[in-house]
């Protein structure tokens, strides 16, 4: 069986180059794509001209404009970038049928058995660079036996036409206590020495030969292991800056000091731990759009456009026997920005009248800005609908009555409420197969479950309406129920009692709350009118005692 070979493709300027493809006038100007964090706007992507000005990803906009006053900025459109990455993934399918997306700007390909179609792996890299140059995309590539090693080679090996991607302190730097070289470490915009271009290396340096992953990664920085910034900083303080510095360290000591994540990433990069490449699932695309001759901004106009789009969208769903479960409305503004809203249905449907009210509730969240010139509706998730048959008037009336009785009207109500507070906030209870009181019912999401269609199973003893975590009860010693007790700082006097009902724990499970052993439950009526559910724990691995577990209505 041939060795597994993985190709990692990294597009460091994907967001900026997507805009350049749309606006050719941005090609020569320094361009930065900004993300709004709530407190400020930071750079997430930029073109080569902006990098030449000394800008860096993650830099605040105010600092970037101080360095480059003529900087051209655009707000990030994350869904559009994700769609563009999906288009690039389809192009990458020419090299391998096994292509996975790594958001937000990378692809992972399984090249096993495919490289010979392009004249070996060197030919694959040449074809990738040639196609990306024609598409106007900057690409960094690496090939190795594991996804982790290919990821590191793509980002931390010198690539044609640029510098090595670095993160944190330079790996060639001396110990942190050595401050004599601090001026050389500073960025040139703050008075340091301007960076020098390193000579380009051969394309083969980005290819780790089969079985030589360890040697290919030894001189790369520890950031190539996809570690968190805090872990990288701790390793740098200890002088562990290269991956080769970690491979000789005891795994147990690394796990105790830095956690299992570091050991896992190291083993994945070297091939000791498996790491699959999960290709993106091919799903049918249901989307419609409408371009407007003049920008609109009124809610009535938006609703009219939604009505025009829902009819053909639902017709396509009906033709495939599918129903929409999650729908997204996208509005494209005249200033090249976009906003979207998502709605979820409690039950999949291909009826426009069930989708329209949900979208109408979300229109008030849309900011028209300088005007909206295009609308687009996309089905993010669809489900198969049951087949239908034609019936007469009597059978149709009976079917409508059954539909209302089985809760389809409730599904519409769940969908409308979920559009406001979220579908995950609406739950229902189903019986569970357990004699333990707090596990006698399970909580399910209403949008993804059907009502329980049978009678609720009966238990031998009565169960209270309210259950809470057991609370200690004072004033009674031994398993015998006393005439009075103290609970929640109140003195309670017993007026009546029913019981006991003995309940044993599930011995095959380790439940922390049931380590007190067998319980004897009592329904106690107090003179104040409260009916409490008390139990005496006989003691297992814990001390015995009395507790209150709930209250009857």
C-alpha positions as CSV (number, residue, x, y, z in Angstrom):
1,X,0.0,0.0,0.0
2,X,1.5,3.4,-1.0
3,X,2.4,5.9,1.7
4,X,-0.3,8.5,2.5
5,X,0.5,11.9,0.9
6,X,-1.2,15.1,1.9
7,X,-1.1,18.5,0.1
8,X,-1.9,21.6,2.1
9,X,-2.9,24.8,0.3
10,X,-2.9,28.1,2.2
11,X,-4.2,31.3,0.6
12,X,-3.0,34.1,3.0
13,X,-4.6,36.9,0.9
14,X,-7.8,35.2,0.0
15,X,-10.2,37.9,1.4
16,X,-8.3,40.8,-0.3
17,X,-7.8,39.0,-3.6
18,X,-11.5,38.1,-3.8
19,X,-12.3,41.8,-3.7
20,X,-9.6,42.5,-6.3
21,X,-11.2,40.1,-8.6
22,X,-14.4,42.1,-8.3
23,X,-12.8,45.5,-8.5
24,X,-9.8,45.6,-10.7
25,X,-9.1,49.2,-9.6
26,X,-7.8,47.8,-6.2
27,X,-5.0,45.8,-7.7
28,X,-2.2,48.4,-7.2
29,X,-3.5,50.2,-4.2
30,X,-2.8,49.0,-0.6
31,X,-5.9,47.1,0.3
32,X,-6.9,45.8,3.8
33,X,-10.0,43.8,4.7
34,X,-11.4,44.7,8.1
35,X,-13.3,42.8,10.7
36,X,-15.4,44.7,13.3
37,X,-14.8,43.3,16.8
38,X,-17.2,45.6,18.5
39,X,-14.6,47.9,20.0
40,X,-12.5,48.4,16.9
41,X,-11.8,47.3,13.4
42,X,-8.8,45.0,12.8
43,X,-7.1,43.7,9.6
44,X,-7.9,40.1,8.7
45,X,-6.5,40.1,5.1
46,X,-4.5,42.4,2.8
47,X,-2.8,42.4,-0.5
48,X,0.9,42.5,-1.4
49,X,1.0,46.3,-1.6
50,X,-0.4,46.6,1.9
51,X,2.2,44.1,3.2
52,X,4.9,46.1,1.5
53,X,3.8,49.1,3.6
54,X,4.5,47.2,6.8
55,X,1.0,46.3,7.8
56,X,0.2,43.0,9.6
57,X,-2.9,40.9,10.2
58,X,-4.6,41.7,13.5
59,X,-3.4,45.3,13.4
60,X,-6.0,47.9,14.4
61,X,-7.3,50.2,11.7
62,X,-6.1,53.4,13.4
63,X,-2.5,52.0,13.6
64,X,-2.6,50.8,10.0
65,X,-3.7,54.3,8.8
66,X,-0.9,55.9,10.7
67,X,1.6,53.7,8.9
68,X,-0.2,53.9,5.5
69,X,-2.4,57.0,5.2
70,X,-3.5,56.1,1.6
71,X,-4.8,52.6,2.7
72,X,-8.0,51.4,1.0
73,X,-10.2,49.4,3.3
74,X,-13.2,47.2,2.9
75,X,-15.4,45.4,5.5
76,X,-15.1,41.6,5.7
77,X,-17.9,39.6,4.1
78,X,-17.4,36.2,5.8
79,X,-20.2,34.3,4.0
80,X,-18.9,35.5,0.6
81,X,-15.4,34.5,1.5
82,X,-16.6,31.1,2.6
83,X,-18.5,30.7,-0.7
84,X,-15.3,31.8,-2.6
85,X,-13.3,29.2,-0.7
86,X,-15.9,26.5,-1.7
87,X,-15.4,27.6,-5.3
88,X,-11.6,27.2,-4.9
89,X,-12.3,23.8,-3.4
90,X,-14.1,22.7,-6.5
91,X,-11.1,23.8,-8.6
92,X,-8.8,21.8,-6.4
93,X,-10.8,18.7,-7.2
94,X,-8.8,18.4,-10.4
95,X,-5.8,17.3,-8.3
96,X,-7.6,14.9,-5.9
97,X,-11.2,13.8,-5.3
98,X,-10.5,14.1,-1.5
99,X,-10.5,17.8,-0.7
100,X,-11.4,19.3,2.7
101,X,-11.9,23.0,3.6
102,X,-10.0,24.5,6.5
103,X,-11.8,27.8,7.3
104,X,-11.1,30.5,6.6
105,X,-8.5,30.3,3.9
106,X,-6.9,26.9,3.4
107,X,-7.5,23.5,1.8
108,X,-6.3,20.0,2.6
109,X,-6.0,17.4,-0.2
110,X,-5.2,13.7,0.0
111,X,-2.9,13.2,-2.9
112,X,-2.4,9.4,-2.4
113,X,-2.3,7.8,-5.8
114,X,-2.9,11.0,-7.7
115,X,0.5,12.7,-8.0
116,X,1.6,10.6,-11.0
117,X,-1.1,12.1,-13.1
118,X,0.8,15.4,-13.0
119,X,4.3,14.0,-13.4
120,X,5.0,13.4,-9.6
121,X,4.5,15.7,-6.6
122,X,6.8,18.4,-8.0
123,X,4.5,18.6,-11.0
124,X,1.5,19.0,-8.8
125,X,3.0,22.1,-7.1
126,X,3.9,23.6,-10.4
127,X,0.4,23.1,-11.7
128,X,-1.1,24.6,-8.5
129,X,1.1,27.7,-8.7
130,X,0.4,28.1,-12.4
131,X,-3.4,27.9,-12.0
132,X,-3.4,30.2,-8.9
133,X,-1.3,32.8,-10.8
134,X,-3.9,32.8,-13.6
135,X,-6.7,33.1,-11.0
136,X,-5.0,36.0,-9.3
137,X,-4.5,34.1,-6.0
138,X,-1.5,33.9,-3.7
139,X,-0.9,30.3,-2.6
140,X,1.5,28.6,-0.2
141,X,1.8,24.8,-0.5
142,X,3.4,21.9,1.3
143,X,3.3,18.1,0.8
144,X,4.0,15.5,3.5
145,X,2.9,12.2,5.0
146,X,0.5,13.9,7.5
147,X,-1.9,16.8,7.5
148,X,0.0,18.5,10.3
149,X,3.4,18.3,8.6
150,X,1.9,19.6,5.3
151,X,0.2,22.4,7.2
152,X,3.6,23.4,8.7
153,X,5.5,23.2,5.4
154,X,3.0,25.4,3.7
155,X,3.3,28.2,6.2
156,X,6.8,28.0,7.6
157,X,9.0,27.1,4.7
158,X,10.3,29.8,2.4
159,X,7.9,30.2,-0.6
160,X,8.6,31.7,-4.0
161,X,7.8,35.4,-4.0
162,X,7.7,36.1,-0.2
163,X,9.2,35.8,3.2
164,X,8.8,32.9,5.6
165,X,5.6,33.2,7.7
166,X,6.6,33.6,11.3
167,X,4.7,33.7,14.5
168,X,6.1,35.0,17.8
169,X,9.8,35.4,18.5
170,X,12.3,34.5,15.8
171,X,13.5,30.9,16.3
172,X,17.0,32.0,15.6
173,X,17.0,34.4,18.5
174,X,19.0,33.8,21.6
175,X,17.5,33.2,25.1
176,X,14.9,35.7,26.3
177,X,17.2,37.1,28.9
178,X,19.6,38.2,26.2
179,X,18.6,41.8,25.5
180,X,21.6,42.9,23.5
181,X,19.9,41.9,20.3
182,X,16.6,43.5,21.1
183,X,17.1,46.3,18.5
184,X,17.5,43.7,15.8
185,X,14.2,42.1,16.8
186,X,12.1,45.2,16.6
187,X,10.0,45.9,13.5
188,X,11.6,48.3,11.0
189,X,8.6,50.7,11.4
190,X,9.6,51.2,15.1
191,X,13.3,51.9,14.4
192,X,14.6,48.4,13.8
193,X,16.5,47.0,10.9
194,X,14.3,46.4,7.8
195,X,13.8,42.7,7.0
196,X,15.9,41.3,4.3
197,X,14.5,39.0,1.6
198,X,15.7,35.5,1.9
199,X,16.7,33.7,-1.3
200,X,14.1,31.5,-2.7
201,X,14.5,27.8,-2.1
202,X,13.8,25.0,-4.5
203,X,10.3,23.7,-4.8
204,X,11.4,20.4,-3.4
205,X,12.0,22.0,0.0
206,X,8.2,22.2,0.5
207,X,8.0,18.5,-0.1
208,X,8.8,16.1,2.7
209,X,9.9,12.8,1.1
210,X,8.0,9.7,2.3
211,X,9.1,8.6,5.7
212,X,11.2,11.7,6.4
213,X,8.6,13.9,8.1
214,X,10.8,14.2,11.3
215,X,13.7,15.7,9.4
216,X,11.5,18.0,7.4
217,X,9.9,19.5,10.5
218,X,12.9,19.6,12.8
219,X,14.1,23.1,12.0
220,X,10.6,24.6,11.8
221,X,9.2,26.8,14.7
222,X,6.8,25.2,17.2
223,X,4.0,27.4,15.7
224,X,3.9,24.8,12.9
225,X,2.3,22.4,15.3
226,X,-0.9,24.5,15.3
227,X,-0.5,25.4,19.0
228,X,-2.3,28.1,20.9
229,X,-0.4,31.4,21.4
230,X,-0.1,30.9,25.2
231,X,1.5,27.5,24.7
232,X,4.0,28.9,22.1
233,X,5.0,31.7,24.5
234,X,5.6,29.2,27.4
235,X,7.7,27.0,25.1
236,X,9.7,30.0,24.0
237,X,10.5,31.0,27.6
238,X,12.0,27.5,28.1
239,X,14.1,27.8,24.9
240,X,12.0,25.2,23.0
241,X,11.5,27.1,19.7
242,X,11.9,24.4,17.1
243,X,9.9,21.3,16.6
244,X,13.1,19.3,16.8
245,X,13.5,20.6,20.3
246,X,10.3,18.9,21.3
247,X,10.7,15.5,19.6
248,X,13.4,14.4,22.0
249,X,11.5,15.4,25.2
250,X,9.6,12.8,27.3
251,X,5.9,12.8,26.3
252,X,4.7,12.5,29.9
253,X,6.7,15.6,31.0
254,X,5.3,17.6,28.1
255,X,1.7,16.6,28.9
256,X,2.1,17.5,32.5
257,X,3.5,20.9,31.8
258,X,1.6,22.0,28.7
259,X,-1.4,19.6,28.5
260,X,-2.3,16.8,26.2
261,X,-3.0,19.2,23.3
262,X,0.7,19.7,22.7
263,X,1.5,16.0,22.7
264,X,-1.5,15.3,20.4
265,X,-0.4,17.9,17.9
266,X,3.2,16.6,17.9
267,X,2.1,13.0,17.4
268,X,-0.3,14.1,14.6
269,X,2.4,16.0,12.8
270,X,4.9,13.0,13.0
271,X,2.2,10.4,12.1
272,X,2.0,8.7,15.5
273,X,-1.6,9.7,16.0
274,X,-4.2,9.5,13.2
275,X,-5.7,12.7,11.7
276,X,-8.2,12.1,8.9
277,X,-8.9,14.5,6.0
278,X,-12.7,14.9,5.9
279,X,-13.8,16.1,2.5
280,X,-16.7,18.6,2.2
281,X,-20.0,16.9,1.7
282,X,-21.6,17.5,-1.7
283,X,-25.1,18.7,-1.0
284,X,-27.7,20.2,-3.5
285,X,-27.8,23.9,-3.6
286,X,-31.1,25.6,-3.5
287,X,-30.8,29.4,-3.9
288,X,-32.5,32.2,-5.8
289,X,-31.5,35.8,-6.2
290,X,-32.9,39.0,-7.7
291,X,-31.0,42.0,-8.8
292,X,-32.8,45.3,-8.5
293,X,-32.6,48.2,-11.0
294,X,-32.6,50.8,-8.2
295,X,-31.5,50.4,-4.5
296,X,-34.4,49.9,-2.1
297,X,-34.6,50.4,1.7
298,X,-38.2,50.1,2.8
299,X,-39.4,47.1,4.6
300,X,-42.4,46.7,2.3
301,X,-40.1,46.6,-0.7
302,X,-38.0,43.9,1.0
303,X,-41.1,41.8,1.7
304,X,-42.2,42.1,-1.9
305,X,-38.9,40.9,-3.1
306,X,-39.0,38.0,-0.6
307,X,-42.4,37.0,-2.0
308,X,-41.0,37.0,-5.5
309,X,-38.2,34.8,-4.5
310,X,-39.9,32.2,-2.3
311,X,-42.2,30.9,-5.0
312,X,-39.5,29.6,-7.4
313,X,-37.4,28.5,-4.5
314,X,-40.2,26.3,-3.1
315,X,-40.9,25.0,-6.6
316,X,-37.4,23.7,-6.8
317,X,-37.7,22.0,-3.4
318,X,-41.0,20.4,-4.4
319,X,-39.4,19.0,-7.6
320,X,-36.8,17.3,-5.5
321,X,-39.2,16.1,-2.8
322,X,-37.3,18.2,-0.1
323,X,-38.4,20.8,2.4
324,X,-36.4,23.7,3.9
325,X,-35.3,23.5,7.5
326,X,-33.0,26.5,7.7
327,X,-33.3,29.5,5.4
328,X,-30.9,32.4,5.0
329,X,-31.9,35.8,3.5
330,X,-28.9,37.8,2.2
331,X,-29.2,41.5,1.3
332,X,-26.4,43.1,-0.8
333,X,-26.0,46.8,-0.3
334,X,-24.8,49.4,-2.8
335,X,-21.6,49.9,-0.9
336,X,-20.5,46.3,-1.6
337,X,-21.4,45.1,1.9
338,X,-23.8,42.3,2.8
339,X,-26.0,41.4,5.7
340,X,-27.9,38.2,6.3
341,X,-30.5,36.7,8.7
342,X,-31.3,33.0,9.3
343,X,-34.6,31.4,10.2
344,X,-35.3,27.9,11.2
345,X,-38.5,25.9,10.8
346,X,-39.7,23.4,13.4
347,X,-40.6,21.0,10.6
348,X,-39.2,21.0,7.1
349,X,-41.6,22.6,4.5
350,X,-41.8,23.6,0.9
351,X,-44.7,25.9,1.5
352,X,-43.9,29.6,1.0
353,X,-46.6,30.6,3.4
354,X,-44.8,28.9,6.3
355,X,-41.4,30.5,5.4
356,X,-42.7,34.0,4.7
357,X,-43.9,34.9,8.2
358,X,-40.5,33.9,9.7
359,X,-38.5,36.0,7.3
360,X,-40.9,38.9,7.8
361,X,-40.1,38.9,11.6
362,X,-36.4,39.2,10.8
363,X,-36.7,42.1,8.3
364,X,-36.6,44.7,11.1
365,X,-33.0,43.5,11.9
366,X,-31.7,44.5,8.5
367,X,-29.9,47.8,8.0
368,X,-30.4,49.0,4.4
369,X,-27.5,51.5,4.6
370,X,-27.1,53.3,1.3
371,X,-29.7,51.0,-0.3
372,X,-30.0,47.3,-1.2
373,X,-29.5,46.3,-4.8
374,X,-29.7,42.5,-4.6
375,X,-31.6,39.9,-2.6
376,X,-30.7,36.3,-2.3
377,X,-32.4,33.4,-0.4
378,X,-30.6,30.2,0.2
379,X,-31.7,26.9,1.9
380,X,-28.9,26.1,4.3
381,X,-30.4,22.8,5.4
382,X,-33.1,20.7,3.8
383,X,-34.8,17.4,4.6
384,X,-36.8,14.8,2.7
385,X,-40.5,15.3,2.8
386,X,-43.0,12.4,3.0
387,X,-44.7,11.4,-0.3
388,X,-48.2,12.8,-0.7
389,X,-51.3,11.4,-2.4
390,X,-54.4,13.1,-3.8
391,X,-57.7,12.5,-1.9
392,X,-61.3,13.6,-2.2
393,X,-63.1,16.3,-0.2
394,X,-64.1,14.0,2.7
395,X,-60.7,12.5,3.0
396,X,-59.0,15.8,2.7
397,X,-61.1,17.3,5.5
398,X,-60.3,14.3,7.7
399,X,-56.6,14.7,6.9
400,X,-56.7,18.4,7.9
401,X,-58.3,17.5,11.2
402,X,-55.7,14.8,11.8
403,X,-52.9,17.2,10.9
404,X,-54.1,19.8,13.4
405,X,-54.6,17.1,16.0
406,X,-51.1,15.7,15.6
407,X,-49.4,19.1,16.3
408,X,-48.5,20.6,12.9
409,X,-50.0,23.8,14.1
410,X,-47.8,23.6,17.1
411,X,-44.8,23.2,14.8
412,X,-45.6,26.5,13.2
413,X,-45.9,28.1,16.6
414,X,-42.5,26.6,17.6
415,X,-41.0,28.0,14.4
416,X,-42.3,31.5,15.1
417,X,-41.2,31.6,18.7
418,X,-37.8,30.1,17.7
419,X,-37.3,32.9,15.2
420,X,-37.4,35.3,18.2
421,X,-35.5,33.4,21.0
422,X,-33.9,30.6,19.1
423,X,-35.1,27.0,18.4
424,X,-32.7,25.6,20.9
425,X,-34.5,27.4,23.7
426,X,-37.8,25.5,23.2
427,X,-37.8,22.0,24.7
428,X,-40.2,19.2,25.5
429,X,-40.0,16.2,27.8
430,X,-40.2,12.5,27.0
431,X,-40.2,9.6,29.4
432,X,-36.9,7.8,29.9
433,X,-36.2,4.2,30.9
434,X,-34.9,4.7,34.4
435,X,-36.3,4.2,37.9
436,X,-34.1,7.1,39.3
437,X,-36.5,10.0,39.9
438,X,-34.3,12.8,38.4
439,X,-33.7,10.6,35.3
440,X,-37.3,9.6,34.7
441,X,-37.7,12.1,31.9
442,X,-35.4,13.4,29.1
443,X,-35.3,16.9,27.7
444,X,-35.5,17.1,23.9
445,X,-35.4,20.1,21.5
446,X,-39.0,20.7,20.2
447,X,-37.8,21.5,16.7
448,X,-36.0,18.2,16.3
449,X,-38.4,15.8,18.1
450,X,-42.0,14.8,17.8
451,X,-44.5,14.8,20.7
452,X,-44.7,11.6,22.8
453,X,-47.7,9.9,21.2
454,X,-48.5,7.4,24.0
455,X,-49.6,7.6,27.6
456,X,-46.9,8.6,30.0
457,X,-45.7,5.5,31.8
458,X,-46.9,5.2,35.4
459,X,-44.4,4.6,38.3
460,X,-45.3,2.7,41.5
461,X,-45.1,5.8,43.7
462,X,-46.2,9.4,43.3
463,X,-43.7,11.8,42.0
464,X,-43.6,15.5,42.8
465,X,-44.1,18.3,40.3
466,X,-40.9,20.1,41.3
467,X,-37.6,18.4,41.7
468,X,-34.3,20.0,42.8
469,X,-30.9,18.8,44.0
470,X,-31.2,17.1,47.4
471,X,-31.1,19.6,50.3
472,X,-30.2,18.6,53.9
473,X,-32.9,18.3,56.5
474,X,-32.0,18.7,60.1
475,X,-33.7,17.6,63.3
476,X,-34.3,13.9,62.7
477,X,-31.9,11.1,63.6
478,X,-32.0,7.6,62.2
479,X,-34.4,6.2,59.5
480,X,-37.6,6.9,61.5
481,X,-39.6,10.0,60.5
482,X,-39.9,12.5,63.3
483,X,-42.7,14.8,64.2
484,X,-40.8,17.9,63.2
485,X,-37.7,18.9,61.3
486,X,-35.8,22.0,60.1
487,X,-35.5,22.7,56.3
488,X,-34.2,25.9,54.6
489,X,-33.9,27.6,58.0
490,X,-37.6,27.0,58.9
491,X,-39.1,24.7,61.5
492,X,-41.6,22.4,59.9
493,X,-44.2,20.3,61.8
494,X,-45.4,17.1,60.3
495,X,-49.2,16.8,59.8
496,X,-49.2,13.5,57.8
497,X,-46.9,11.2,55.9
498,X,-47.1,8.5,53.2
499,X,-44.3,5.9,52.7
500,X,-41.8,4.7,52.6
501,X,-40.9,4.0,49.0
502,X,-37.4,2.4,48.7
503,X,-35.4,3.3,45.6
504,X,-31.9,1.8,45.0
505,X,-29.2,3.5,42.8
506,X,-28.2,2.2,39.4
507,X,-25.3,0.1,40.5
508,X,-23.8,-0.1,36.9
509,X,-23.4,3.7,36.8
510,X,-21.4,6.0,39.1
511,X,-23.8,8.8,40.0
512,X,-22.2,11.3,42.4
513,X,-25.6,12.2,43.9
514,X,-26.4,8.5,44.6
515,X,-23.3,7.6,46.4
516,X,-25.3,7.9,49.6
517,X,-26.8,4.4,48.9
518,X,-30.4,3.2,49.1
519,X,-33.1,5.8,49.8
520,X,-36.4,5.6,51.6
521,X,-38.8,8.3,50.2
522,X,-41.7,9.8,52.2
523,X,-44.5,12.2,51.1
524,X,-44.7,14.5,54.1
525,X,-47.6,17.0,54.6
526,X,-46.7,19.9,56.9
527,X,-49.0,22.0,59.0
528,X,-48.1,25.0,56.8
529,X,-49.8,23.2,53.9
530,X,-46.6,22.2,52.0
531,X,-46.2,18.7,50.7
532,X,-42.5,17.8,50.6
533,X,-40.7,14.7,49.2
534,X,-38.2,13.7,51.9
535,X,-35.9,10.7,51.9
536,X,-33.5,9.0,54.2
537,X,-30.2,8.0,52.7
538,X,-28.9,4.8,54.4
539,X,-25.3,5.7,53.4
540,X,-23.0,4.1,50.9
541,X,-19.7,5.8,50.5
542,X,-21.2,8.8,52.3
543,X,-22.7,9.5,55.7
544,X,-26.5,8.7,56.2
545,X,-29.0,11.5,56.7
546,X,-32.3,13.1,55.7
547,X,-32.8,15.2,52.6
548,X,-35.6,17.0,50.7
549,X,-35.8,16.2,47.0
550,X,-38.9,18.0,45.8
551,X,-42.4,19.4,46.5
552,X,-45.8,18.4,45.4
553,X,-48.2,20.9,43.9
